[in-house]
Amino acid sequence: MSVRYTGDVSRSMSVRYTGDTDETMLIGAPGLRDASGGIVEFGSDGVKIASEPYDQERNNDYFGYALTSGKFLGDGANYIALGGPRGNSGTGQVKIVKLVNSSHYEVQEIVNGEEPGSYFGSVLCAVDVDNKNRDVLVVGAPFYGNLTQINIDVNNINEDEGKVYVYGYDSTSSMFKELQQLSGSNTKNSRFGSAICSPGDINNDGALDLVIGAPGSDSVVMLKSSPTISMEVSLKTSLVNPVNVIQDDDERFAIQVCFKYTGDKSSPPDVIVNYTVFIDNSMTQQGIQERILAEDGSYTVAGDKKVIRGYEIPQCSTNYTVVVQKYRVKDIVTPVTFVVKYAIKHQSGTGLNCSESPCPVISAFDAKRQVPDADFFIEKIKFKKDCGPDNICETDMKLNVDPKYNYGRPDTLVRGPLAGFHLDVNVTNLREPSYGTVLKVDAPYYISYLKVKTYSLPAVRCSPRNINETKSILECELSDLEQPFVTSRVDRFTIYFEARHTPVVNTFDVNINLETKSVDINMSNNKRVLQMKVESSADIAFEGFGNPELFVTSKTKVDKVTHRFDFTNNGPSILESHMGSHSIFTVKYPSVVIDQKSILKVSELNFVVPVETLYFDCGSSIIKTIVPGSSRLNSTRTYQLKQRDEAIENGLNYNCESGGCKMVECAISPLGVKAFVTVKLSYDMDVDILAKVKRQSSKVESLSVSSVATASMPPNIGLTTPLSHSAFVSRNRIILSRLRRKSQYARHR
């Protein structure tokens, strides 16, 4: 046959020669009809361009990107498989179709990809693996990356690792369905499934083999085919009232492994199945001793069973007695898990003759299972619970939480060394018993659990669980997996928390969840989210003193005049820096210079600060010197301050209330509770200062010398809501040491 066609088939991506008597050639046309895709068929009766009826929603699905044909549906007829790697909203899709006329095809079956972007359906291959004149469809998804695991384990994602799916007709269910999933090396970027073909029977075992490429790993995988048989596996117990439920008085019971073998006449008439039963397997995985064991003290039983094809009634193994270890049953909620592993045993004396044909294997694949190609079966048996005839505990737990704060604030957590809060908790069960009832408190890492106080029995037990650097969880057990939280029970308890390490934040959340292993029919009652408002608040004492208070100018020589300012943080919050802001202390002090001579000047300016002070800075114009031996019981540190390169200029700046005075400004942090800062100023003053000033200004009748100190706190400190007003100055400003000389007397405040 020779074909020449010069028309546009919309960027052909795949070709299939059917080899039928009509010698038909199929060409995929993924760009047809706005890239919804279709088929171009060359045959003895000419050229056909076929697609589905136009639907805008299928634009860019690319059907025909991959194409093959085969006997897929068990009726002996040939069908066409079209791959659309961008179909089904991006997960990819494959359609089994049949041409009905020269322009349309009819869809018979559809299979969908499981992951967007995997390019499921970009590679297709049809192969008769068991020589039964019936093809399976092998579908490649080379860009599959296991992204469905992203919410479980991000480390389990292998981008573009690739995956291959096998679909075929199941004669038992008369359905076209997924039979198997194949994975390569699970290596990132290997793109397993980029090419798939059947080169024939490579190893001469009578079955066609499959070759799969993985270009990203420079590897080709060859899969050898073996015939498969269908085997239903079940576990039967002697627990009958009700079925598979362990009663309180059950000390032992029997188990059997049962098999039902189906297949056509080409299948062996009988097989021997080797099996192993793992008893109470879920407990073993948790590192807990099993609640049930075999009569001989082991945790497994094993054996062989000859199974004959075609029996309607399952064929069961011998009885095995298992014992309930009552003293180990501390959990009646988690079912007892029996895991049955099984495989065909190849030996002489059975219906198998592996020298003449490949030995069959059991087709254990079930796409609906968590492990689709598992070679094991799981049976779960429950314990009897006090939850009605259905043995299902439908509970309705109700949670109430009332927060209370230290320092007497009704709705705010005040930061400080004694900061904390407690939760008054009330839990009620309105319906059937609740097993494994746990209260979980999720709080930031800086919140620490102190204790729990219980007002009802049994006592509540709480244990902290630090999760990471930003989160901590407290778990309080209200009932275990053996003794439930019974109907109408009410638990009242208080949980105490310490919060002294709370950083400067406006709010933080505390999430409280009540969890149960029973079935809670109203989960809305089980959760509370508390938004905790946070404030910093301080009771500030700010006072000033002058010395001496009074002297006679004509008779007293004044060597030194001192001013002193005392600042105390009475708490409860620490005054600490926030976003670069510190507590700022500003001191304005007077000076009088006449004819370039200082009549009034500061001889010493000292700051006394706590030794815990981490930051003390007065700017580049100030020279800072630590005064040795000035510490009070090693609790303070004294700094002497001097203006750098201070110029002497004439001026009568003796009243700092009016401005014009010299100034020093120092930033300090932190200032803990009960921490204090003292500012001391010592002045040298001429005894004739009043007369000399009057000669400069005839309007001066009296002289008033004053210094001013101002304290401003970081913006996060709630000074507008102090806890005590006894010593608090609303403007944080104190005017000190009015030195007055009236005629022969002067008063210094």
C-alpha positions as MATLAB code, in Angstrom:
seq = 'MSVRYTGDVSRSMSVRYTGDTDETMLIGAPGLRDASGGIVEFGSDGVKIASEPYDQERNNDYFGYALTSGKFLGDGANYIALGGPRGNSGTGQVKIVKLVNSSHYEVQEIVNGEEPGSYFGSVLCAVDVDNKNRDVLVVGAPFYGNLTQINIDVNNINEDEGKVYVYGYDSTSSMFKELQQLSGSNTKNSRFGSAICSPGDINNDGALDLVIGAPGSDSVVMLKSSPTISMEVSLKTSLVNPVNVIQDDDERFAIQVCFKYTGDKSSPPDVIVNYTVFIDNSMTQQGIQERILAEDGSYTVAGDKKVIRGYEIPQCSTNYTVVVQKYRVKDIVTPVTFVVKYAIKHQSGTGLNCSESPCPVISAFDAKRQVPDADFFIEKIKFKKDCGPDNICETDMKLNVDPKYNYGRPDTLVRGPLAGFHLDVNVTNLREPSYGTVLKVDAPYYISYLKVKTYSLPAVRCSPRNINETKSILECELSDLEQPFVTSRVDRFTIYFEARHTPVVNTFDVNINLETKSVDINMSNNKRVLQMKVESSADIAFEGFGNPELFVTSKTKVDKVTHRFDFTNNGPSILESHMGSHSIFTVKYPSVVIDQKSILKVSELNFVVPVETLYFDCGSSIIKTIVPGSSRLNSTRTYQLKQRDEAIENGLNYNCESGGCKMVECAISPLGVKAFVTVKLSYDMDVDILAKVKRQSSKVESLSVSSVATASMPPNIGLTTPLSHSAFVSRNRIILSRLRRKSQYARHR';
ca = [
       0.000    0.000    0.000;
       1.247    3.497   -0.778;
      -0.349    6.674    0.487;
       0.299   10.255   -0.398;
      -1.693   13.020    1.225;
      -0.764   16.695    1.023;
      -3.598   18.150    3.105;
      -3.230   19.625    6.619;
      -3.760   17.043    9.347;
      -3.136   19.709   12.019;
       0.357   18.804   13.102;
       0.228   15.003   13.131;
       1.836   13.556   16.264;
       1.157    9.792   15.943;
       0.597    7.115   13.301;
      -0.868    3.594   13.594;
      -1.024    0.922   10.877;
      -3.733   -1.514   11.918;
      -2.689   -4.431    9.732;
      -6.318   -5.423    9.202;
      -7.572   -6.799    5.926;
      -8.541   -3.293    4.789;
      -4.982   -2.073    5.499;
      -6.020    1.045    7.396;
      -3.572    3.721    8.528;
      -4.562    6.049   11.373;
      -2.927    9.426   11.974;
      -3.554   11.509   15.083;
      -4.557   15.121   14.495;
      -4.289   16.926   17.873;
      -4.657   20.383   16.317;
      -8.024   19.639   14.710;
     -11.022   21.809   15.700;
      -9.173   24.392   17.827;
      -6.827   21.705   19.160;
      -9.641   19.574   20.564;
      -8.173   16.837   18.355;
      -9.273   14.002   16.129;
      -8.227   11.257   13.669;
      -7.242   11.066   10.016;
      -7.933    7.571    8.579;
      -6.433    6.340    5.325;
      -8.078    3.242    3.924;
      -9.221    1.528    0.774;
     -12.277    3.761    0.636;
     -10.341    7.027    0.873;
      -9.526    9.544    3.552;
     -11.676   10.238    6.586;
     -11.169   13.081    9.091;
     -13.108   12.247   12.211;
     -13.680   13.925   15.582;
     -16.305   14.336   18.258;
     -19.059   16.929   17.851;
     -17.490   20.333   18.453;
     -17.439   21.494   22.055;
     -15.523   24.635   23.002;
     -14.709   23.187   26.431;
     -12.536   20.541   24.725;
     -10.330   23.108   23.005;
      -6.624   22.421   23.574;
      -7.243   18.880   24.889;
      -4.949   17.557   22.068;
      -6.751   14.247   21.406;
      -4.691   12.383   18.843;
      -1.399   13.443   20.416;
      -0.962    9.680   20.881;
      -2.931    7.002   19.055;
      -3.106    3.214   18.881;
      -5.664    0.513   18.185;
      -6.466   -2.874   19.651;
      -9.031   -5.339   20.854;
      -9.672   -3.674   24.183;
     -13.278   -4.433   25.117;
     -13.482   -8.242   25.086;
     -15.744   -8.511   22.024;
     -13.003   -9.239   19.480;
     -13.549   -5.935   17.663;
     -10.845   -3.368   16.973;
     -11.106    0.016   18.674;
      -9.023    3.179   18.524;
      -7.389    4.667   21.637;
      -6.827    8.432   21.535;
      -4.628   10.209   24.051;
      -5.390   13.805   25.034;
      -2.611   14.826   27.465;
      -4.319   18.127   28.287;
      -7.836   16.737   28.626;
      -9.890   16.463   31.813;
      -8.840   19.941   33.002;
      -5.160   19.158   32.584;
      -4.817   15.714   34.196;
      -4.887   14.025   30.793;
      -7.459   11.646   29.339;
      -7.639    8.617   27.024;
     -10.730    7.705   25.018;
     -11.547    4.329   23.454;
     -13.500    5.226   20.282;
     -15.092    3.643   17.248;
     -15.562    5.323   13.879;
     -19.267    5.572   13.039;
     -19.075    7.539    9.769;
     -16.630    9.530    7.673;
     -16.567   12.516   10.053;
     -17.391   11.344   13.551;
     -16.353    8.727   16.074;
     -18.237    7.415   19.051;
     -16.660    7.231   22.515;
     -16.867    3.772   24.126;
     -14.713    4.161   27.276;
     -12.849    7.001   29.048;
      -9.972    6.828   31.518;
      -8.553    9.884   33.285;
      -5.140   10.829   34.591;
      -4.642   11.554   38.290;
      -2.276   14.557   38.277;
      -2.429   17.875   36.362;
       0.527   18.364   34.045;
       1.567   14.690   34.085;
       0.843   14.410   30.320;
      -1.174   11.264   30.904;
      -2.102    9.877   27.477;
       0.891   11.313   25.609;
       2.199    7.752   25.029;
      -0.002    4.736   24.224;
       0.731    1.083   23.479;
      -1.578   -1.897   22.838;
      -0.258   -5.395   23.629;
      -1.761   -8.879   23.990;
       0.132   -9.921   27.114;
      -1.485  -13.336   27.650;
      -2.023  -14.467   24.028;
      -5.806  -14.481   24.425;
      -6.525  -12.273   21.397;
      -7.324   -9.469   23.803;
      -5.187   -6.353   24.220;
      -4.375   -4.299   27.253;
      -3.825   -0.565   26.876;
      -0.612    0.799   28.364;
      -0.676    4.572   29.037;
       2.336    6.733   29.827;
       2.363    9.830   32.052;
       6.049   10.849   31.768;
       5.729   14.091   33.751;
       3.986   12.553   36.755;
       5.579   13.887   39.950;
       3.638   12.381   42.883;
       2.176   15.825   43.619;
      -0.823   14.264   45.352;
       1.511   13.732   48.321;
       2.196   17.463   48.778;
      -0.019   17.734   51.872;
       1.441   14.575   53.381;
       5.191   14.646   52.770;
       6.777   17.299   50.578;
       9.987   15.248   50.529;
       8.101   12.459   48.737;
       7.628   14.557   45.587;
       9.801   13.601   42.614;
       9.140   16.073   39.840;
       8.762   14.422   36.403;
       9.578   10.932   37.737;
       6.936    9.466   35.406;
       4.383    6.684   35.720;
       2.716    4.038   33.538;
      -0.849    2.699   33.818;
      -2.238   -0.585   32.438;
      -5.928   -0.892   31.474;
      -7.827   -3.891   30.170;
     -11.075   -5.791   29.965;
     -11.938   -7.794   33.078;
     -14.049  -10.791   32.143;
     -15.257  -11.269   35.726;
     -16.832   -7.829   36.009;
     -17.273   -7.302   32.243;
     -15.650   -3.888   32.631;
     -12.753   -2.003   31.078;
     -10.725   -0.886   34.079;
      -7.314   -0.130   35.516;
      -5.327   -3.307   36.094;
      -1.951   -2.114   37.262;
       0.315    0.878   37.880;
       4.023    0.779   37.068;
       6.708    3.028   38.522;
      10.335    3.339   37.491;
      13.137    4.211   39.896;
      11.117    7.042   41.510;
      13.889    9.400   40.465;
      13.340   13.086   39.801;
      13.309   14.031   36.095;
      13.639   10.400   34.908;
      10.363   10.773   32.885;
       9.545    7.062   33.061;
       6.941    6.262   30.388;
       8.209    8.657   27.706;
       8.301    5.730   25.237;
       6.470    2.382   25.405;
       6.477   -0.531   22.975;
       6.068   -4.293   22.842;
       9.071   -5.868   21.073;
       7.520   -9.336   21.235;
       8.537  -12.288   23.373;
      12.123  -11.351   24.236;
      12.803  -14.098   26.779;
      10.922  -16.858   24.904;
       8.546  -17.603   27.745;
       5.465  -17.557   25.553;
       4.237  -14.142   26.709;
       4.714  -10.784   25.038;
       6.992   -8.396   26.915;
       6.943   -4.631   27.328;
       9.772   -2.086   27.068;
       9.451    1.339   28.742;
      11.885    4.221   28.325;
      13.020    6.697   30.971;
      15.226    9.202   29.090;
      15.984   11.309   32.130;
      17.720    8.353   33.757;
      19.311    6.964   30.555;
      17.475    3.699   31.206;
      15.043    1.343   29.507;
      12.864   -0.928   31.643;
      11.806   -4.317   30.260;
       8.785   -5.883   31.937;
       8.301   -9.612   31.516;
       4.710  -10.764   31.234;
       3.176  -13.661   33.107;
      -0.408  -14.836   32.903;
      -2.584  -13.709   35.785;
      -5.471  -15.383   37.543;
      -8.222  -13.812   39.648;
      -8.302  -14.749   43.321;
     -10.655  -13.342   45.932;
      -9.206  -13.513   49.440;
     -11.113  -13.132   52.711;
     -10.710  -13.839   56.426;
     -13.453  -15.716   58.266;
     -13.870  -15.716   62.068;
     -16.010  -17.622   64.542;
     -17.356  -14.311   65.903;
     -20.965  -14.369   64.748;
     -23.118  -12.330   67.139;
     -22.526   -9.797   65.767;
     -20.105  -10.770   63.014;
     -16.448   -9.873   63.594;
     -17.033   -8.083   66.910;
     -15.088   -9.150   70.019;
     -17.390   -9.234   73.067;
     -16.312   -8.530   76.652;
     -16.391  -12.238   77.543;
     -14.638  -13.501   74.391;
     -11.313  -15.029   75.425;
     -10.488  -16.816   72.168;
     -11.905  -17.322   68.669;
     -11.023  -19.049   65.400;
      -9.880  -17.588   62.084;
      -9.678  -19.070   58.571;
      -8.188  -17.770   55.324;
     -10.570  -18.291   52.395;
     -10.018  -18.172   48.622;
     -12.221  -18.050   45.539;
     -10.461  -18.750   42.240;
     -12.064  -17.691   38.948;
     -10.730  -17.892   35.404;
     -11.332  -19.231   31.919;
     -10.380  -22.658   30.585;
      -6.853  -21.522   29.769;
      -6.208  -21.007   33.489;
      -4.827  -23.896   35.587;
      -7.570  -26.104   37.062;
      -6.125  -25.661   40.557;
      -3.318  -23.870   42.345;
      -1.671  -23.990   45.754;
      -1.682  -20.664   47.552;
       0.872  -19.988   50.255;
      -0.390  -17.537   52.915;
       0.803  -15.828   56.100;
      -1.486  -14.042   58.566;
      -0.022  -11.231   60.702;
      -2.137  -10.820   63.854;
      -2.994   -7.371   65.323;
      -0.589   -5.813   62.856;
      -1.545   -2.181   63.581;
      -0.261   -2.495   67.159;
       3.044   -3.930   65.931;
       3.583   -0.942   63.637;
       3.097    1.400   66.614;
       5.620   -0.531   68.703;
       2.871   -1.769   71.060;
       2.477   -5.369   72.114;
      -0.407   -7.079   70.364;
      -3.720   -7.495   72.115;
      -4.357  -10.801   70.333;
      -1.924  -13.625   69.549;
      -1.973  -17.147   68.203;
      -2.594  -20.052   70.556;
       1.086  -21.021   70.430;
       2.122  -17.523   71.595;
       3.249  -16.259   68.192;
       1.846  -13.337   66.236;
       1.641  -15.052   62.853;
       0.083  -18.185   61.362;
       0.974  -19.591   57.941;
       0.110  -22.456   55.626;
      -0.744  -23.698   52.121;
      -4.183  -24.163   50.591;
      -5.069  -25.960   47.381;
      -7.703  -23.923   45.572;
      -9.766  -25.359   42.691;
     -10.923  -23.093   39.885;
     -14.601  -22.310   39.483;
     -16.004  -23.073   42.954;
     -18.800  -20.684   43.885;
     -18.217  -21.167   47.628;
     -14.885  -19.875   49.007;
     -12.401  -22.619   49.919;
     -11.002  -22.042   53.413;
      -7.917  -23.077   55.316;
      -7.832  -24.971   58.574;
      -9.011  -23.210   61.747;
      -6.447  -21.232   63.737;
      -7.262  -20.318   67.345;
      -6.285  -16.844   68.530;
      -6.288  -15.652   72.152;
      -7.495  -12.278   73.472;
      -4.961  -10.964   76.021;
      -7.389   -9.165   78.287;
      -4.702   -7.554   80.441;
      -3.187   -5.891   77.349;
      -6.429   -4.550   75.926;
      -6.086   -0.859   76.790;
      -7.475    0.241   73.437;
     -10.884   -0.990   72.306;
     -11.261    1.704   69.632;
      -8.502    0.733   67.205;
      -9.670   -2.403   65.349;
      -7.626   -5.608   65.451;
      -5.944   -5.801   62.049;
      -5.233   -9.124   60.354;
      -2.939   -8.787   57.334;
      -2.959  -11.774   54.948;
      -0.034  -12.032   52.508;
      -0.457  -14.620   49.746;
       1.151  -15.931   46.568;
       0.852  -18.930   44.238;
       3.177  -21.735   45.221;
       4.837  -23.268   42.131;
       5.378  -26.962   42.733;
       4.704  -30.258   41.032;
       1.568  -32.215   41.756;
      -0.713  -29.261   41.063;
      -2.395  -27.984   37.934;
       0.702  -25.914   37.169;
       3.339  -27.017   34.692;
       5.772  -24.121   34.501;
       8.070  -25.972   32.082;
       5.519  -25.704   29.269;
       4.110  -22.194   29.892;
       4.799  -19.223   32.169;
       3.679  -19.724   35.750;
       0.694  -17.520   36.548;
       0.530  -14.919   39.278;
      -2.455  -13.672   41.256;
      -3.848  -10.418   39.913;
      -4.084   -8.516   43.166;
      -4.449   -5.066   41.618;
      -7.338   -2.915   42.793;
      -7.170    0.788   41.894;
      -9.499    1.720   44.752;
      -7.090    0.481   47.418;
      -4.484    2.678   49.078;
      -1.799    0.344   47.698;
      -3.317   -0.662   44.309;
      -0.900   -3.489   43.472;
      -0.596   -4.928   46.987;
      -0.152   -8.669   47.371;
      -1.945   -8.709   50.703;
      -5.442   -8.506   52.159;
      -6.515   -6.668   55.336;
      -9.393   -7.630   57.613;
     -10.334   -5.480   60.634;
     -12.210   -6.817   63.662;
     -13.740   -4.472   66.242;
     -14.155   -4.651   70.001;
     -17.610   -4.318   71.545;
     -18.229   -0.796   72.881;
     -21.124    0.599   74.915;
     -22.576    2.352   71.903;
     -25.743    0.549   70.873;
     -26.324   -2.404   68.532;
     -24.372   -0.865   65.636;
     -21.248   -0.596   67.847;
     -20.666    2.919   66.455;
     -20.243    5.605   69.097;
     -22.024    8.750   67.934;
     -21.133   11.388   70.471;
     -21.777   15.121   70.745;
     -19.055   16.801   72.784;
     -19.570   20.426   73.817;
     -16.706   22.747   74.761;
     -16.881   26.049   76.655;
     -13.790   28.135   77.442;
     -13.571   31.339   79.474;
     -10.161   33.114   79.588;
      -8.996   35.118   82.626;
      -5.905   37.341   82.802;
      -3.354   38.289   85.441;
      -3.136   41.898   86.720;
      -6.935   42.041   86.876;
      -7.533   43.064   83.279;
     -10.855   41.649   82.009;
      -9.928   41.354   78.336;
      -6.200   42.035   77.920;
      -2.922   40.288   78.619;
      -0.521   42.813   80.142;
       3.126   42.062   79.427;
       5.499   41.698   82.352;
       7.348   39.248   84.614;
       4.074   38.052   86.127;
       2.136   38.019   82.845;
      -0.137   35.035   82.422;
      -3.662   33.799   81.946;
      -5.801   30.799   82.707;
      -8.614   29.054   80.880;
     -11.731   27.914   82.710;
     -12.839   24.875   80.689;
     -16.166   23.077   80.751;
     -16.653   19.874   78.675;
     -19.978   18.052   78.361;
     -21.020   14.876   76.499;
     -24.566   15.100   75.174;
     -24.810   11.662   73.492;
     -23.050    8.269   73.356;
     -19.681    7.605   75.034;
     -16.589    9.340   73.709;
     -13.372    7.299   73.573;
      -9.923    8.822   73.373;
     -11.135   12.333   74.283;
      -8.301   14.863   74.165;
      -8.302   18.642   74.561;
      -5.525   20.306   72.534;
      -4.407   23.872   73.179;
      -2.341   25.358   70.366;
      -0.448   28.492   71.420;
       2.680   30.438   70.375;
       6.038   29.127   71.563;
       6.424   31.839   74.234;
       3.368   30.613   76.168;
       4.284   28.024   78.819;
       2.014   25.555   80.582;
       2.064   25.760   84.395;
      -0.571   23.435   85.852;
      -4.134   22.169   85.636;
      -6.661   22.248   88.455;
      -9.520   19.747   88.250;
     -12.913   20.289   89.908;
     -14.431   16.907   88.982;
     -13.379   13.262   88.765;
     -11.542   11.634   87.117;
      -8.653   14.116   87.226;
      -7.533   15.675   83.951;
      -3.912   15.002   82.898;
      -2.128   17.547   80.721;
       1.222   17.260   78.932;
       2.983   19.933   76.865;
       4.127   19.100   73.332;
       6.620   21.569   71.842;
       6.217   21.351   68.076;
       8.738   23.869   66.736;
      10.234   27.299   67.390;
       6.951   29.092   66.729;
       4.347   26.744   68.115;
       3.584   24.623   71.156;
       0.690   22.304   71.906;
      -0.757   21.207   75.219;
      -2.670   17.919   75.271;
      -5.104   17.161   78.100;
      -6.493   13.626   78.272;
     -10.130   13.474   79.360;
     -10.729    9.805   78.535;
      -8.588    6.990   77.162;
      -9.261    4.234   74.619;
     -10.588    1.856   77.286;
     -12.668    3.970   79.690;
     -14.843    6.485   77.764;
     -16.216    9.935   78.538;
     -19.730    8.722   79.286;
     -23.061   10.286   78.441;
     -24.053   13.370   80.518;
     -20.622   13.583   82.128;
     -19.404   17.132   82.800;
     -15.728   17.979   83.347;
     -14.676   21.327   84.826;
     -11.032   22.282   85.084;
      -8.705   25.294   84.835;
      -5.453   25.383   82.867;
      -2.849   27.932   83.932;
      -0.295   29.463   81.550;
       2.739   31.684   81.999;
       3.272   34.479   79.452;
       6.206   36.500   80.786;
       8.184   35.961   77.569;
       5.479   37.417   75.334;
       7.173   39.710   72.784;
       5.887   43.088   71.667;
       2.800   42.044   69.689;
      -0.719   43.409   69.463;
      -2.490   40.035   69.544;
      -1.904   36.309   69.343;
      -4.260   33.370   68.861;
      -4.881   30.402   71.125;
      -6.635   27.535   69.312;
      -8.506   25.034   71.470;
      -9.772   21.784   69.942;
     -11.649   18.919   71.538;
     -10.901   15.658   69.707;
     -12.428   12.213   70.055;
     -11.913    8.774   68.527;
     -15.687    8.357   68.468;
     -17.892    9.862   65.754;
     -18.782   13.399   66.780;
     -21.968   14.458   65.009;
     -21.544   18.174   65.774;
     -17.938   19.292   65.377;
     -18.901   22.970   65.629;
     -19.092   22.574   69.431;
     -15.512   21.326   69.634;
     -13.418   24.308   68.643;
     -12.643   27.728   70.088;
     -10.248   30.367   68.808;
      -9.277   32.995   71.375;
      -7.634   36.155   70.100;
      -5.587   37.406   73.019;
      -5.125   41.166   73.100;
      -1.684   42.227   74.360;
      -0.702   45.529   75.943;
       2.345   46.943   77.688;
       1.497   49.131   80.636;
       3.648   50.884   83.205;
       3.131   52.870   86.396;
       5.845   55.535   86.213;
       7.178   57.532   89.173;
       9.083   60.683   88.128;
      10.326   63.090   90.805;
      12.903   65.875   91.158;
      14.886   67.462   93.989;
      17.217   70.476   94.454;
      19.928   71.154   97.027;
      20.379   73.494   98.852;
      16.880   74.801   99.316;
      17.640   78.272  100.801;
      20.634   80.571  101.283;
      21.423   84.269  101.919;
      23.398   85.680   99.028;
      25.278   88.338  100.978;
      26.459   85.904  103.642;
      26.646   82.485  101.948;
      29.141   81.339   99.381;
      27.513   78.761   97.152;
      30.113   76.254   95.944;
      27.733   73.690   94.445;
      24.075   73.537   93.543;
      22.684   70.096   92.592;
      19.581   68.985   90.779;
      18.407   65.394   90.782;
      15.715   63.557   88.818;
      14.517   60.067   89.828;
      12.615   57.895   87.364;
      11.171   54.518   88.463;
       9.270   51.893   86.448;
       6.783   50.310   88.844;
       5.590   47.885   86.170;
       3.979   45.627   85.424;
       5.569   45.810   81.954;
       9.222   46.108   81.055;
      10.098   49.245   79.115;
      11.993   47.768   76.204;
      12.884   48.799   72.695;
      10.410   48.276   69.903;
      11.265   48.615   66.208;
      14.299   50.777   67.024;
      12.503   52.971   69.573;
      13.828   53.280   73.134;
      12.953   55.197   76.284;
      14.240   58.735   75.716;
      15.422   60.944   78.586;
      15.916   64.623   77.727;
      17.585   67.014   80.183;
      17.722   70.776   79.566;
      20.078   72.621   81.885;
      20.852   76.362   82.346;
      24.079   78.306   81.785;
      24.995   81.983   82.228;
      28.046   83.403   80.429;
      28.999   87.106   80.709;
      32.059   88.533   78.987;
      33.142   85.001   78.027;
      33.134   83.993   81.709;
      30.844   81.298   83.106;
      28.764   82.663   85.945;
      26.573   79.511   86.044;
      27.636   76.249   84.480;
      27.172   72.494   84.896;
      30.297   70.961   86.359;
      28.974   67.369   86.411;
      26.142   65.619   84.559;
      25.695   61.959   85.554;
      23.219   59.237   84.529;
      22.755   56.311   86.917;
      21.241   53.319   85.076;
      20.611   49.639   85.971;
      23.412   47.194   85.140;
      20.848   45.232   83.094;
      20.654   48.132   80.633;
      21.694   46.850   77.228;
      21.419   50.089   75.299;
      22.535   53.528   76.468;
      23.360   56.135   73.853;
      23.471   59.934   74.055;
      24.592   60.772   70.526;
      27.920   61.555   68.938;
      28.233   65.031   70.549;
      28.418   63.540   74.048;
      31.477   61.974   75.634;
      30.400   59.098   77.893;
      32.631   57.888   80.730;
      31.896   55.219   83.348;
      32.502   56.534   86.870;
      34.514   53.876   88.738;
      33.234   52.610   92.063;
      29.888   54.297   91.608;
      27.735   51.169   91.548;
      25.227   50.587   94.312;
      25.649   46.944   95.371;
      26.656   46.154   91.781;
      23.087   46.910   90.654;
      23.739   50.223   88.858;
      26.272   51.847   86.607;
      27.062   55.590   86.572;
      27.961   57.443   83.375;
      29.466   60.946   83.391;
      28.507   62.973   80.330;
      30.337   65.904   78.747;
      29.623   67.958   75.689;
      32.256   67.395   73.012;
      34.061   70.645   71.965;
      31.642   72.874   73.889;
      31.973   76.528   72.887;
      31.695   79.340   75.472;
      29.217   81.929   74.239;
      27.681   84.850   76.088;
      24.130   84.183   77.152;
      21.643   84.499   79.985;
      19.986   81.058   79.746;
      19.015   80.542   83.343;
      15.341   79.538   82.949;
      14.929   76.379   80.818;
      11.141   76.693   80.848;
      11.538   79.544   78.389;
      13.885   77.630   76.072;
      17.402   78.376   74.938;
      19.070   76.015   77.413;
      21.633   73.430   76.581;
      20.329   69.887   76.181;
      21.404   66.249   76.358;
      19.209   63.420   75.088;
      19.874   59.774   75.943;
      18.157   56.578   74.748;
      17.921   53.744   77.268;
      16.555   50.179   77.137;
      15.425   47.972   78.640;
      14.108   49.220   81.941;
      12.741   46.311   83.948;
      10.112   46.377   86.621;
      11.411   48.358   89.650;
      14.333   49.600   87.564;
      15.217   53.256   88.054;
      17.207   55.971   86.307;
      18.719   58.880   88.211;
      20.003   62.057   86.563;
      22.324   64.227   88.681;
      23.429   67.750   87.736;
      26.015   69.723   89.752;
      26.409   73.481   89.056;
      29.223   75.957   89.732;
      27.568   79.298   90.475;
      29.018   82.773   91.156;
      27.683   84.251   94.436;
      27.187   87.600   92.703;
      25.221   86.089   89.861;
      22.140   88.213   90.589;
      24.055   91.505   90.514;
      25.971   90.568   87.386;
      22.837   89.503   85.557;
      21.069   92.734   86.599;
      23.914   94.736   85.111;
      23.278   92.967   81.798;
      19.525   93.413   81.972;
      18.016   96.235   84.016;
      14.586   94.554   83.852;
      15.697   91.654   86.029;
      14.382   92.115   89.569;
      14.797   88.503   90.659;
      16.565   85.457   89.292;
      14.928   82.063   88.814;
      17.223   79.214   87.743;
      15.513   76.029   86.529;
      16.333   72.783   84.693;
      13.812   70.584   82.890;
      13.767   66.788   82.459;
      11.456   64.945   80.067;
      10.940   61.200   79.663;
       9.205   59.652   76.655;
       8.532   55.948   76.275;
       8.466   53.700   73.170;
       5.112   53.901   71.334;
       4.126   50.352   72.309;
       4.019   51.171   76.036;
       0.491   51.840   77.224;
       1.262   54.804   79.479;
      -2.192   56.202   78.764;
      -3.661   53.349   80.802;
      -1.429   53.103   83.904;
      -2.378   50.757   86.695;
      -1.703   53.414   89.362;
      -2.018   57.197   89.209;
      -0.306   57.928   92.517;
       3.020   59.078   91.050;
       2.227   59.296   87.384;
       2.803   62.587   85.525;
       0.615   62.736   82.452;
       3.105   64.822   80.412;
       6.182   62.961   81.662;
       7.759   66.369   82.310;
       9.228   67.705   85.562;
      10.567   71.229   86.066;
      13.097   71.399   88.864;
      15.285   73.591   91.004;
      14.000   77.062   90.751;
      16.835   79.065   92.239;
      15.511   82.447   93.258;
      17.369   85.379   94.690;
      15.105   88.062   95.949;
      16.984   90.906   97.708;
      19.057   89.026  100.255;
      17.359   85.588  100.073;
      17.254   82.791   97.574;
      15.166   79.620   97.555;
      16.343   76.562   95.642;
      13.762   73.950   94.771;
];
